[in-house]
């Protein structure tokens, strides 16, 4: 890509911005897109994503969650057959539409997130969980920055640095907060304001 062909390049990842000189923009998510699909949760924890360079980490957390008798809904893509552990319990390489992805996410009390090795910033899973009051178990340590202190204070997020530090009892604890702040924060209007203010 010839970066000089553009006046400004935006990225949702701060690490990528620092590396390439891009401008950071918080990834938007439209709340009203899903507001009519809320329902009682069937599972304790869900994971939906491509294995890439994190299959070992994903399965390690899966084993810990399973050992704590939590009801799990895991969908992992891009895994060779010889690497598919717990094939009777985990959905491997099965197609999910965007609507199905949303339904499975909202059908669990908690979403598990494992960033890719070069990932650093909050993802769509973070915005979905804050908007729809689903818990997020993540290794995104950037969420410990002062910028996200209010989100952490809701009790809706648990950031772990290693698997042994995870508080598994937290997953079944209730937490309640006003999500209006996050509806505004993750809106496309806010993203456009960020772009306009940097030009």
C-alpha positions as CSV (number, residue, x, y, z in Angstrom):
1,X,0.0,0.0,0.0
2,X,1.3,3.5,-0.9
3,X,0.5,5.4,2.3
4,X,1.5,8.7,0.6
5,X,-1.5,8.4,-1.7
6,X,-3.8,9.2,1.3
7,X,-4.1,12.4,3.4
8,X,-4.9,10.4,6.5
9,X,-5.1,6.7,7.4
10,X,-7.2,5.6,10.4
11,X,-6.9,2.4,12.4
12,X,-8.9,0.8,15.2
13,X,-5.6,-0.6,16.8
14,X,-3.3,1.7,18.7
15,X,-0.3,-0.6,18.2
16,X,-0.8,-0.4,14.5
17,X,-1.1,3.4,14.7
18,X,2.2,3.7,16.6
19,X,3.9,1.3,14.2
20,X,2.8,2.9,10.9
21,X,1.9,6.5,11.9
22,X,-1.9,6.0,11.5
23,X,-4.5,7.9,13.4
24,X,-6.5,6.0,16.1
25,X,-10.2,5.8,15.9
26,X,-12.5,3.8,18.3
27,X,-14.3,1.1,16.4
28,X,-18.0,1.9,16.2
29,X,-20.9,-0.5,16.8
30,X,-24.6,0.4,16.3
31,X,-26.6,-0.5,19.4
32,X,-30.1,-0.4,17.7
33,X,-28.9,-3.1,15.2
34,X,-29.5,-5.8,17.9
35,X,-31.8,-4.3,20.5
36,X,-34.7,-6.5,19.5
37,X,-32.8,-9.7,19.8
38,X,-32.1,-9.6,23.5
39,X,-33.1,-12.8,25.4
40,X,-32.3,-14.9,28.4
41,X,-28.9,-16.4,28.2
42,X,-28.4,-20.1,27.7
43,X,-24.6,-20.3,28.1
44,X,-22.1,-19.0,30.6
45,X,-19.3,-18.2,28.1
46,X,-19.0,-18.0,24.4
47,X,-16.0,-17.7,22.0
48,X,-16.4,-17.1,18.3
49,X,-13.3,-16.5,16.2
50,X,-10.5,-17.7,13.9
51,X,-7.7,-19.6,15.6
52,X,-4.8,-17.9,13.8
53,X,-1.9,-17.8,16.3
54,X,-3.9,-18.3,19.4
55,X,-5.4,-21.8,19.3
56,X,-3.3,-23.0,22.3
57,X,-4.4,-20.0,24.4
58,X,-8.1,-20.5,23.4
59,X,-8.0,-24.2,24.3
60,X,-6.2,-23.6,27.6
61,X,-8.9,-21.2,28.7
62,X,-11.6,-23.5,27.5
63,X,-10.2,-26.3,29.7
64,X,-10.2,-24.0,32.7
65,X,-13.7,-22.9,32.1
66,X,-14.9,-26.5,31.6
67,X,-13.2,-27.5,34.9
68,X,-15.3,-24.9,36.7
69,X,-18.5,-26.5,35.3
70,X,-19.4,-23.5,33.2
71,X,-21.7,-24.0,30.2
72,X,-19.7,-23.2,27.0
73,X,-20.5,-22.2,23.4
74,X,-17.2,-22.2,21.4
75,X,-16.9,-21.7,17.7
76,X,-13.3,-21.8,16.3
77,X,-12.5,-21.4,12.6
78,X,-9.4,-22.2,10.6
79,X,-8.3,-25.3,12.6
80,X,-6.8,-28.3,10.9
81,X,-8.5,-31.6,11.8
82,X,-5.5,-33.0,13.6
83,X,-5.6,-30.0,15.9
84,X,-9.3,-30.1,16.8
85,X,-9.4,-31.1,20.5
86,X,-12.8,-31.6,22.1
87,X,-14.5,-32.1,18.7
88,X,-17.7,-33.3,20.4
89,X,-18.0,-30.1,22.4
90,X,-16.5,-27.3,20.2
91,X,-17.8,-26.2,16.8
92,X,-14.9,-26.2,14.4
93,X,-14.9,-24.6,11.0
94,X,-18.7,-24.3,10.9
95,X,-20.1,-21.3,9.1
96,X,-21.8,-18.6,11.1
97,X,-23.6,-15.6,9.5
98,X,-23.2,-12.2,11.1
99,X,-26.7,-12.5,12.5
100,X,-25.8,-15.9,14.1
101,X,-22.6,-14.4,15.5
102,X,-24.7,-11.7,17.2
103,X,-27.2,-14.2,18.5
104,X,-24.6,-16.5,20.0
105,X,-22.8,-13.6,21.6
106,X,-26.0,-12.3,23.3
107,X,-27.0,-15.9,24.3
108,X,-24.1,-16.1,26.8
109,X,-23.5,-14.2,30.0
110,X,-19.8,-13.7,29.1
111,X,-17.8,-13.4,25.9
112,X,-14.2,-14.7,26.0
113,X,-11.7,-12.8,23.9
114,X,-8.0,-13.8,23.2
115,X,-6.2,-11.1,21.2
116,X,-4.0,-12.1,18.3
117,X,-0.3,-11.9,19.1
118,X,0.1,-8.5,17.4
119,X,-3.3,-7.1,18.7
120,X,-3.4,-4.4,21.4
121,X,-6.6,-2.4,21.4
122,X,-10.2,-3.2,22.3
123,X,-12.2,-5.0,19.6
124,X,-15.8,-5.4,18.5
125,X,-16.4,-7.8,21.4
126,X,-15.6,-5.1,23.9
127,X,-18.1,-2.7,22.4
128,X,-20.8,-5.4,22.1
129,X,-20.4,-6.4,25.7
130,X,-20.6,-2.9,27.0
131,X,-23.6,-2.0,24.9
132,X,-25.6,-5.2,25.6
133,X,-24.4,-5.7,29.2
134,X,-22.6,-9.0,28.6
135,X,-19.4,-9.7,30.5
136,X,-16.1,-9.7,28.7
137,X,-13.1,-11.9,29.7
138,X,-10.1,-10.6,27.8
139,X,-6.4,-10.4,27.7
140,X,-6.5,-6.9,26.2
141,X,-4.4,-5.2,28.8
142,X,-4.9,-1.8,27.2
143,X,-8.3,-1.9,28.9
144,X,-6.4,-1.3,32.2
145,X,-5.4,2.2,30.9
146,X,-6.9,5.3,32.6
147,X,-9.0,5.8,29.4
148,X,-11.2,2.9,30.3
149,X,-11.4,3.2,34.1
150,X,-15.2,3.8,33.9
151,X,-15.7,0.7,31.8
152,X,-13.7,-1.4,34.3
153,X,-15.6,0.1,37.2
154,X,-18.9,-1.3,35.9
155,X,-17.6,-4.8,36.9
156,X,-18.4,-6.0,33.4
157,X,-14.8,-6.6,32.3
158,X,-12.1,-8.9,33.6
159,X,-8.7,-8.4,32.1
160,X,-6.3,-11.3,32.7
161,X,-2.5,-11.5,32.1
162,X,-2.2,-15.2,32.7
163,X,-4.8,-18.0,32.9
164,X,-4.1,-18.7,36.6
165,X,-5.2,-15.2,37.5
166,X,-8.8,-15.5,36.1
167,X,-11.6,-15.2,38.7
168,X,-14.1,-17.8,37.3
169,X,-16.7,-17.0,40.0
170,X,-17.0,-13.5,38.5
171,X,-18.6,-14.9,35.4
172,X,-21.9,-15.7,37.2
173,X,-22.0,-12.5,39.2
174,X,-24.6,-9.9,38.1
175,X,-23.7,-6.4,37.3
176,X,-25.9,-3.5,36.4
177,X,-25.0,-0.1,34.8
178,X,-26.4,2.6,32.6
179,X,-25.2,1.8,29.0
180,X,-26.3,5.2,27.5
181,X,-22.7,6.5,27.8
182,X,-21.5,3.5,25.7
183,X,-24.3,3.9,23.1
184,X,-23.0,7.4,22.5
185,X,-19.3,6.4,22.7
186,X,-19.5,3.6,20.1
187,X,-21.9,5.4,17.7
188,X,-20.9,6.1,14.1
189,X,-21.6,9.8,14.9
190,X,-18.7,9.8,17.4
191,X,-16.4,8.1,14.8
192,X,-17.2,10.8,12.2
193,X,-16.5,13.5,14.9
194,X,-13.1,11.9,15.5
195,X,-12.3,11.9,11.8
196,X,-13.5,15.4,11.2
197,X,-11.5,16.8,14.2
198,X,-8.3,15.3,12.9
199,X,-8.4,16.6,9.4
